[in-house]
Amino acid sequence: MKYLRITFVWTMLCAISMVFANGEEARLFYPGQDSFDLEIRSTDDLRMTRDLREENLIHHLIHPPEGYQTAFPRGTGLEKVEVSDSEVYIYLVFPEKTILDEVGLALIFDQINKTMLQFEYDVIGVQARYEEDRRWKTLDKFIPEEPVPAKPFEPDTKDAGFGTRSHPPGSVSRPTPSRGLAGKSIFISSGHGWRVSGGRWSTQRGLTHNLVEDLHTAEIAAYYLNQYLWNAGARVYPVRERDINTNKVIVENGGPGYSTTGEWISSTSAPKYWGDDYEYAHVSTTETAVASFTPEIPEDGYYGVHLWYTASPNRAEDATFTVNHAGGSTEWVQNQQKDGINWVYVGTFYFEEGSNPETGSVELSNKGSDTSQHVIADAV
């Protein structure tokens, strides 16, 4: 018989030295415990392929020695481990009605990531399912959602953009303030994050110093940095999506929900427009043309409103958009000479389910100061 020798060594987590039958050594991590030595028998014909090695490691993470603890829920099973180049994917099976909390989730990731990162994997993916359910889900889906109460300065009303959950704290749906960064455009990249590889979602970085960089930097930027810069007067363009509402509706010129009054001209002369073309109207000192974008809202809630257009020197610097929402109407003035071919954030507003131009639409007017310019209607 061959033997696997495991030596428990105290660290912040309990670091375990595991020697396989072929002499290869690896380390496992558990919530802090006293240290001791343990031998585990294996069969003579043990072939320590990478898949089998990782299966052994995860098995011992799930099933610790007697008297020791693991972060995995009681009854957790391991269905399979898939290894491909610099990526490893772990598939767990939870007993029915298993739920996780944020602390437990962090500890599970801590055990897995610290154990797997010693083999220099670039991607460590973890998914799970219930015993009677064949659908795989990321572990965060096993944390029950709880309603988040409004802060004192964020009443739970259908006013101009204040809400309780569907947008970052303090998010507003009014034009950016005229403060120190007024007129500035700032583009924000929050670093690493979730990515799809081989049809699976995973983070690019593991747990380091009790933080997953992929999650926390994006959250800090979305919930705080973007809003601070916005409050200082800047137009902020994050690389990662700022609106956490999972519903999305796009209305483009010529498509369902789009209508016009007055004269609008189709064009494709400026590249990278949305869809088949865009439309423009000549600026007038009085309103003579309006383009309306009216979406079919899938359900009541707060939605971020964004504009898409092609920028050019012959565009209006004061293109006026009006957002009609459940809390009223909000005007937004956009300089279409810059920041084009990009989803320009206007604000977060409450919309009710269905199609209603009066309480759920965006209108673009051709009224402006420079009649030699044009306003562009492309997509919302």
Secondary structure as the mmCIF struct_conf table of DSSP 4:
data_model
#
loop_
_struct_conf.conf_type_id
_struct_conf.id
_struct_conf.beg_label_comp_id
_struct_conf.beg_label_asym_id
_struct_conf.beg_label_seq_id
_struct_conf.end_label_comp_id
_struct_conf.end_label_asym_id
_struct_conf.end_label_seq_id
STRN STRN1 LYS A 2 VAL A 9
BEND BEND1 THR A 11 MET A 12
STRN STRN2 LEU A 13 VAL A 19
TURN_TY1_P TURN_TY1_P1 ALA A 21 ASN A 22
BEND BEND2 GLY A 23 GLY A 23
STRN STRN3 GLU A 25 PRO A 31
BEND BEND3 GLY A 32 GLY A 32
STRN STRN4 ASP A 37 SER A 42
TURN_TY1_P TURN_TY1_P2 ASP A 44 ASP A 45
HELX_RH_AL_P HELX_RH_AL_P1 ARG A 50 ILE A 62
BEND BEND4 HIS A 63 HIS A 63
HELX_LH_PP_P HELX_LH_PP_P1 PRO A 64 PRO A 65
TURN_TY1_P TURN_TY1_P3 GLU A 66 GLY A 67
BEND BEND5 ALA A 71 PHE A 72
HELX_LH_PP_P HELX_LH_PP_P2 PRO A 73 PRO A 73
TURN_TY1_P TURN_TY1_P4 ARG A 74 GLY A 75
STRN STRN5 GLY A 77 SER A 84
TURN_TY1_P TURN_TY1_P5 ASP A 85 SER A 86
STRN STRN6 GLU A 87 PHE A 94
HELX_LH_PP_P HELX_LH_PP_P3 PRO A 95 PRO A 95
TURN_TY1_P TURN_TY1_P6 GLU A 96 LYS A 97
HELX_RH_AL_P HELX_RH_AL_P2 GLU A 102 MET A 116
HELX_RH_3T_P HELX_RH_3T_P1 LEU A 117 PHE A 119
TURN_TY1_P TURN_TY1_P7 GLU A 120 GLU A 120
BEND BEND6 ASP A 122 ASP A 122
STRN STRN7 VAL A 123 TYR A 130
TURN_TY1_P TURN_TY1_P8 GLU A 131 GLU A 132
STRN STRN8 LYS A 137 THR A 138
HELX_RH_3T_P HELX_RH_3T_P2 LEU A 139 PHE A 142
BEND BEND7 ILE A 143 ILE A 143
HELX_LH_PP_P HELX_LH_PP_P4 PRO A 144 GLU A 145
HELX_LH_PP_P HELX_LH_PP_P5 PRO A 147 LYS A 151
TURN_TY1_P TURN_TY1_P9 PRO A 152 PHE A 153
BEND BEND8 GLU A 154 GLU A 154
BEND BEND9 ASP A 156 GLY A 161
BEND BEND10 THR A 164 HIS A 167
TURN_TY1_P TURN_TY1_P10 PRO A 169 GLY A 170
BEND BEND11 ARG A 174 ARG A 174
HELX_LH_PP_P HELX_LH_PP_P6 PRO A 175 PRO A 177
BEND BEND12 SER A 178 ARG A 179
TURN_TY1_P TURN_TY1_P11 GLY A 180 GLY A 183
STRN STRN9 SER A 185 ILE A 188
STRN STRN10 TRP A 194 SER A 197
TURN_TY1_P TURN_TY1_P12 GLY A 198 GLY A 199
STRN STRN11 ARG A 200 THR A 203
BEND BEND13 GLN A 204 ARG A 205
STRN STRN12 LEU A 207 THR A 208
TURN_TY1_P TURN_TY1_P13 HIS A 209 ASN A 210
STRN STRN13 LEU A 211 VAL A 212
HELX_RH_AL_P HELX_RH_AL_P3 GLU A 213 ILE A 220
HELX_RH_PI_P HELX_RH_PI_P1 ALA A 221 LEU A 225
HELX_RH_AL_P HELX_RH_AL_P4 ASN A 226 ASN A 231
TURN_TY1_P TURN_TY1_P14 ALA A 232 GLY A 233
STRN STRN14 ARG A 235 PRO A 238
BEND BEND14 VAL A 239 ARG A 240
BEND BEND15 THR A 246 THR A 246
STRN STRN15 GLU A 252 GLU A 252
TURN_TY1_P TURN_TY1_P15 ASN A 253 GLY A 254
BEND BEND16 GLY A 255 GLY A 255
TURN_TY1_P TURN_TY1_P16 PRO A 256 GLY A 257
STRN STRN16 TYR A 258 THR A 261
BEND BEND17 GLY A 262 GLY A 262
STRN STRN17 ILE A 265 SER A 267
BEND BEND18 ALA A 270 LYS A 272
BEND BEND19 TRP A 274 TRP A 274
TURN_TY1_P TURN_TY1_P17 GLY A 275 ASP A 276
STRN STRN18 TYR A 278 HIS A 282
STRN STRN19 SER A 284 SER A 284
BEND BEND20 THR A 285 THR A 286
STRN STRN20 VAL A 290 PHE A 293
STRN STRN21 ILE A 297 ILE A 297
BEND BEND21 PRO A 298 ASP A 300
STRN STRN22 GLY A 301 LEU A 307
STRN STRN23 TRP A 308 TRP A 308
TURN_TY1_P TURN_TY1_P18 PRO A 313 ASN A 314
STRN STRN24 ARG A 315 ARG A 315
TURN_TY1_P TURN_TY1_P19 GLU A 317 ASP A 318
STRN STRN25 ALA A 319 HIS A 325
TURN_TY1_P TURN_TY1_P20 ALA A 326 GLY A 327
STRN STRN26 GLY A 328 GLN A 334
TURN_TY1_P TURN_TY1_P21 GLN A 336 GLN A 337
BEND BEND22 LYS A 338 ASP A 339
BEND BEND23 ILE A 341 ASN A 342
STRN STRN27 VAL A 344 PHE A 351
BEND BEND24 GLU A 353 GLU A 353
STRN STRN28 GLY A 354 GLY A 354
TURN_TY1_P TURN_TY1_P22 PRO A 357 THR A 359
BEND BEND25 GLY A 360 GLY A 360
STRN STRN29 SER A 361 SER A 365
STRN STRN30 LYS A 367 LYS A 367
BEND BEND26 SER A 369 SER A 369
TURN_TY1_P TURN_TY1_P23 THR A 371 SER A 372
BEND BEND27 GLN A 373 GLN A 373
STRN STRN31 HIS A 374 ALA A 377
STRN STRN32 ALA A 379 ALA A 379
#
